Amino acid sequence: MSDSLAWDSRYAAQPWMFGQAPNRYLESLAPRLPAHGRALALGDGEGRNGVWLARRGLAVTAVDWSATGMARAAEWAAASGVAMTTETADLTRWSWPEGHFGVVAWIFLHLPPEDRAAVVAGALRALAPGGLLVLECFSPAQQGRRSGGPRDPALLWTRPLAEAAFAPLEMLECLEGTVCLDEGPKHQGQAEILRGLWRKPA
C-alpha cells in the first residue's frame, strides 16, 4: 500500500485525527500574519490549518497526498463559507507557483531527506517577497514518546537542518524544546518539537 493510500485509510477510519483546531503555534502567530493575500498549507490532511487561515481572510491552497483528507477539507471549507482550494498531490511533483504566497504553513509534514529538499526548494520558490514560512515538526528527542510523530529518525527536524534548509530566508525565530500537544487524538501529551518563522527578503 502506498503512503497516500495508507493515509486515506487512516482518515477514513478516524476522522479528525489531528482535531479541527489549527496548530497552536500557527495560531499563536496570528498577529504577525498578513490579513489579506494567499496562503499555502502543506500536508494539510483534513484542512485544519488551511480552514483557519481562510477564516482569517486569506485565499488558501491546501495540498495533501490523501484524497480522503482533501475531500473532507473541501467539504469543511465549503460549509464554513471560506475560500480554500484543495489539491491532492505529491508535493515532490507538484507544480509550485513562483512568488505566489504570502504565507506557507509547514506543519508536521515529515519527509525523507531527498523529498524534503525538493519540497523546501518548492516552498522557497512559491513564497512571495516578504512572505512568511511557518514550521512546526518533531525533533529527534521525540523518539520513544507516544504523542505523535514518525519513527524514522531521518524524517525528523533539527535546528541546524532548518537553518540550512531555509538559509535564503530571514530567520525571525527558531525554537527547539518541549510542548504539550492537544491537537486531536493522534497528537496528545508532551512532545519534542522544532518550530520557527522565516521571512523571504523583499
C-alpha positions in Angstrom: 0.0 0.0 0.0 1.4 3.4 -0.9 1.7 6.1 1.8 -1.1 8.1 0.2 -3.5 5.1 0.4 -2.4 4.4 3.9 -3.3 7.9 4.9 -6.6 7.6 3.1 -7.4 4.5 5.2 -6.4 6.3 8.4 -8.6 9.4 7.7 -11.5 7.2 6.7 -11.2 5.1 9.9 -10.7 8.0 12.3 -12.0 11.4 11.1 -10.3 14.5 12.6 -7.3 12.5 13.8 -5.5 15.8 14.5 -8.6 17.8 15.5 -10.3 20.7 13.9 -8.5 23.4 15.7 -5.4 24.8 14.0 -1.9 24.0 15.1 -1.3 26.0 18.3 2.0 27.5 17.1 0.5 28.7 13.8 -2.5 30.1 15.8 -0.1 32.0 18.1 1.4 33.8 15.2 -1.9 35.4 14.2 -0.8 38.9 15.0 2.2 38.5 12.7 0.4 37.0 9.7 -1.0 39.2 6.9 -4.7 40.0 6.9 -5.0 39.5 3.1 -3.4 37.7 0.3 -2.7 34.0 -0.4 -1.6 31.2 1.8 -0.4 27.6 1.2 -1.0 24.8 3.7 1.4 21.9 3.1 0.4 18.4 4.0 -2.8 19.8 5.5 -4.6 16.4 5.9 -8.2 17.3 6.7 -7.7 21.0 6.4 -7.4 22.2 10.0 -4.7 24.8 9.2 -6.0 25.8 5.8 -9.5 26.4 7.0 -8.2 28.5 9.9 -6.1 30.6 7.6 -9.0 31.0 5.2 -11.3 32.2 8.1 -8.7 34.9 8.7 -9.4 36.3 5.2 -6.6 34.6 3.2 -7.1 32.8 -0.1 -5.8 29.3 0.8 -4.5 26.4 -1.2 -4.2 23.2 0.8 -2.2 20.3 -0.6 -2.0 16.8 0.7 -1.5 13.4 -0.9 -4.5 11.9 0.8 -7.6 12.3 -1.4 -9.8 11.3 1.6 -8.3 14.1 3.7 -8.6 16.7 1.0 -12.2 15.8 0.2 -13.1 16.3 3.9 -11.2 19.6 3.9 -13.0 20.8 0.9 -16.4 19.9 2.4 -15.5 21.7 5.6 -14.3 24.8 3.8 -17.5 25.0 1.8 -19.6 24.5 4.8 -17.6 27.3 6.5 -18.1 29.6 3.6 -14.4 30.3 3.2 -12.1 30.4 0.1 -9.9 27.3 0.0 -8.6 25.4 -2.9 -7.7 21.7 -2.2 -5.3 19.7 -4.3 -4.4 16.0 -3.9 -0.8 15.8 -4.9 2.7 14.5 -4.1 4.5 17.7 -3.2 7.7 16.5 -4.7 5.9 16.5 -8.1 3.6 19.4 -7.5 3.8 22.4 -9.9 4.8 25.1 -7.4 3.8 28.7 -8.5 6.5 31.3 -8.5 6.4 34.0 -5.8 2.7 33.4 -5.2 2.1 33.0 -1.4 2.3 35.4 1.5 2.2 32.5 4.0 3.5 29.0 3.7 2.5 26.7 6.6 4.7 23.6 7.0 3.1 21.9 10.0 4.0 18.3 11.0 5.0 17.4 7.4 7.8 14.9 7.7 9.6 13.7 4.6 12.7 11.6 3.7 15.7 13.9 3.2 15.6 13.8 -0.7 11.9 14.6 -0.8 12.3 17.2 2.0 14.9 19.0 -0.1 12.6 19.1 -3.1 9.7 20.4 -1.1 11.9 23.0 0.6 13.1 24.2 -2.9 9.4 24.4 -4.0 8.3 26.3 -0.9 11.2 28.8 -1.3 10.1 29.5 -4.9 6.5 29.8 -4.0 6.9 32.4 -1.3 6.3 35.9 -2.4 8.9 38.6 -1.4 8.2 39.5 2.2 6.2 36.2 2.6 6.4 34.1 5.8 7.2 30.5 6.3 5.9 28.8 9.4 7.4 25.5 10.5 6.5 23.1 13.3 7.8 19.5 13.2 9.0 16.8 15.6 12.7 16.8 16.6 14.8 13.7 17.3 14.1 14.0 21.0 10.5 12.9 20.2 11.6 9.3 19.6 10.1 7.0 22.1 7.3 9.4 23.1 3.7 8.4 22.4 2.4 11.9 21.5 2.9 11.5 17.7 5.5 11.7 15.0 7.4 9.4 12.7 9.5 6.5 13.9 12.2 7.0 11.2 14.8 9.5 12.6 15.6 10.6 9.1 12.2 12.3 8.9 12.7 14.5 12.0 13.9 18.1 12.1 16.8 19.7 13.9 17.6 23.4 14.2 20.8 23.1 12.1 18.7 21.3 9.4 16.1 24.0 9.4 18.7 26.8 9.4 20.4 25.2 6.4 17.2 24.4 4.6 15.8 28.0 4.9 19.1 29.8 4.7 17.9 32.1 1.8 15.2 33.4 4.2 15.5 35.8 7.1 15.0 33.8 10.4 12.7 35.6 12.7 12.7 32.8 15.4 13.6 29.2 15.7 13.0 27.2 18.9 13.5 23.7 19.9 12.0 22.1 23.0 9.1 20.5 24.9 5.5 21.4 24.4 2.2 19.8 25.5 0.2 18.8 22.4 -3.6 18.8 22.4 -4.4 18.5 18.7 -6.8 15.7 18.1 -6.4 12.1 19.3 -3.1 11.5 17.5 -1.2 14.5 19.0 -1.7 14.3 22.7 0.8 14.8 25.5 4.3 16.1 26.0 6.2 16.3 22.7 9.6 17.4 21.5 9.3 19.8 18.6 11.1 22.3 16.4 9.3 25.5 15.4 10.3 28.5 13.6 9.3 31.5 11.5 11.2 32.8 8.4 10.6 35.7 6.0 11.6 35.9 2.4 13.6 39.1 1.7 11.7 41.8 -0.1 
